[in-house]
Amino acid sequence: MTNSRRAGSVAAVAVFLAAVFVAIPLAIAATGRTDLYYTLSSVALLAIASGGVWLTFYIGRINIGQGAWALVGGYASAVLVTTYGWSFWLSLPVAGLFCALMSMLVGLPILRLRGVYFSMVTLVLTEVARLTALALPITNGARGITSIPTPGAIRLFGVTLVPGFETFANRNAPFYFLSAAMMTLCFAGLWRLVHSRLGRLFAAMRQNEELASSMGVNVPLLRVVAYAISSFLGGIGGAIFVAIAQSIYPSSFTINDSVNFMLNCFLGGLGFVFGPMLGTLVLYFGWDLLFQTGQYQLLIYSGVMILLMLVLPNGLLSLRWPSRGRP
Amino acid sequence: MTAPILTVRDLTKRYGGLTAVNEVSFDVQEGEILSVIGPNGAGKSTIFKLISSFVKPTRGEVRFRGEVISGLAPHVVARKGVVRTFQETTIFKGMTARDSVIVAHHLRSQASLAGFFFGTVAARRDEDAFARSADEILEFLGLDAVGNELASNLPQGHLRALGIAIGLAADPKILLLDEPFAGMNVDETRQAVERVRAVRDRGVTCLLVEHDMAAVMKISDRIVVINFGVKIAEGTPEAIRADDKVIEAYLGVEDETIGL
């Protein structure tokens, strides 16, 4: 990387961090629109889950099943916190790892499928997760799990690193910072992953699995690794979502959400790591803005989506970098 | 004679009622160029896929340095040093030639994939070594000038060389070449023949599956002839040229084109 490009990247990251962690909170404080904390937290969490979907796109699989892992992650955290009395902070990584582990078992057989066949199976997966949540005793069926306590304080050697969320007058504010920090962390990890050797092997697999295996790449294993990371992100997103809502039901994440996770990637641009982040933001607020159009909301929304796919098949970020086809 | 590097024994592949390859046996000696030839539909490609383990044999086995490799996953076979190339349409279209060759160094990694994620010292040393080795391979195959071109923009001749470059990057002991001269004119073929010789001179045993008789006669140390899935002859180019069964198999093809 040349020095000027490196400087540009550092500046872009600084601007992003300043906007997310300083400018937005200040703007919210100035305008009194504290409801935006909740909205923006949702965007951040949906972006994390979409980032996972993006990674499965990166190995050449169209994943319409991320809602399943958001649901599994949400339930895993909720059960650990309510039934077993775990701290939310410990349940969060465990929920993500649980999703990663489960997705390996599911992924081993289904990742052999390509194209539309893989997509169809993942689409069904969301429904399977919902029905499982309805049926299992531990998930409490259709009544779901409610009254989940908010995250407590993190103390290390008697020093309070993070105060308990119950001490805040507006609990949405700490959730916003948590979600934004997780989003930053997850996308930094994704960026690093894609630009490390593993990412290049993923790209090689996407372009030609046979050629990749001819040079010794364990393609079936790496496919499962990519899917596990993807599901981990879905689980993390789902778990924090549940902590905000303080409840989870089998219908908390549905096929609709799975489709949206995929659309977020398309809209932002499949060639860009940060595509899902932008896609989620635009899609979420776009949908809300169209609310004023009443019964035409879905019609206009769908029409714009189709138009965008026709005009900008490589997503919104391709406007910014027309010459660079790769992330 | 030293032990062969590759042993093919009673290799048989049936697709339903069709026997594509029937009890084919031959040895490949270390450091030689061996060509498998035969008329269209003789089963050459199937033999090729059987040896590189992209297809599992119905019966029989392939041994590499005494160890059975047939039936293993293709990437495991590649790791042992049996590496195949593809015809020119099988490339990483969205990558540059140089990136394709760098990524093909995968097997030589000392650092783990997690090491690459965190950018450890070992990982950076690997990255540098791969880049240097890739540049050397590109230069060796005359691709240094087009290293930064997208693979999808390269002309056919360069794509063939790129296929070999990707194969060499995997550090093969034996390189399997899939019709390296197909669709080439006389000039291109001559260059390609030189290329394969140069690869052998690097110490890599070459096994070719090929259609172009003239080129095969020129380049091969030994030739195995397949017809209707059965081996009908094996020997030096001179012996093959004089073999009655081979002439019969190719009957109907003009003498000149088959180099008789």
Boltz contact constraints between the chains, C-beta under 6 A:
constraints:
  - contact:
      token1: [A, 196]
      token2: [B, 116]
      max_distance: 6.0
  - contact:
      token1: [A, 196]
      token2: [B, 117]
      max_distance: 6.0
  - contact:
      token1: [A, 197]
      token2: [B, 116]
      max_distance: 6.0
  - contact:
      token1: [A, 198]
      token2: [B, 113]
      max_distance: 6.0
  - contact:
      token1: [A, 200]
      token2: [B, 103]
      max_distance: 6.0
  - contact:
      token1: [A, 204]
      token2: [B, 92]
      max_distance: 6.0
  - contact:
      token1: [A, 204]
      token2: [B, 103]
      max_distance: 6.0
  - contact:
      token1: [A, 207]
      token2: [B, 92]
      max_distance: 6.0
  - contact:
      token1: [A, 207]
      token2: [B, 93]
      max_distance: 6.0
  - contact:
      token1: [A, 207]
      token2: [B, 94]
      max_distance: 6.0
  - contact:
      token1: [A, 208]
      token2: [B, 90]
      max_distance: 6.0
  - contact:
      token1: [A, 211]
      token2: [B, 90]
      max_distance: 6.0
  - contact:
      token1: [A, 213]
      token2: [B, 74]
      max_distance: 6.0
  - contact:
      token1: [A, 213]
      token2: [B, 75]
      max_distance: 6.0
  - contact:
      token1: [A, 214]
      token2: [B, 78]
      max_distance: 6.0
  - contact:
      token1: [A, 214]
      token2: [B, 84]
      max_distance: 6.0
  - contact:
      token1: [A, 215]
      token2: [B, 104]
      max_distance: 6.0
  - contact:
      token1: [A, 215]
      token2: [B, 106]
      max_distance: 6.0
  - contact:
      token1: [A, 215]
      token2: [B, 170]
      max_distance: 6.0
  - contact:
      token1: [A, 216]
      token2: [B, 75]
      max_distance: 6.0
  - contact:
      token1: [A, 216]
      token2: [B, 78]
      max_distance: 6.0
  - contact:
      token1: [A, 216]
      token2: [B, 79]
      max_distance: 6.0
  - contact:
      token1: [A, 216]
      token2: [B, 106]
      max_distance: 6.0
  - contact:
      token1: [A, 216]
      token2: [B, 107]
      max_distance: 6.0
  - contact:
      token1: [A, 216]
      token2: [B, 170]
      max_distance: 6.0
  - contact:
      token1: [A, 217]
      token2: [B, 75]
      max_distance: 6.0
  - contact:
      token1: [A, 217]
      token2: [B, 106]
      max_distance: 6.0
  - contact:
      token1: [A, 218]
      token2: [B, 75]
      max_distance: 6.0
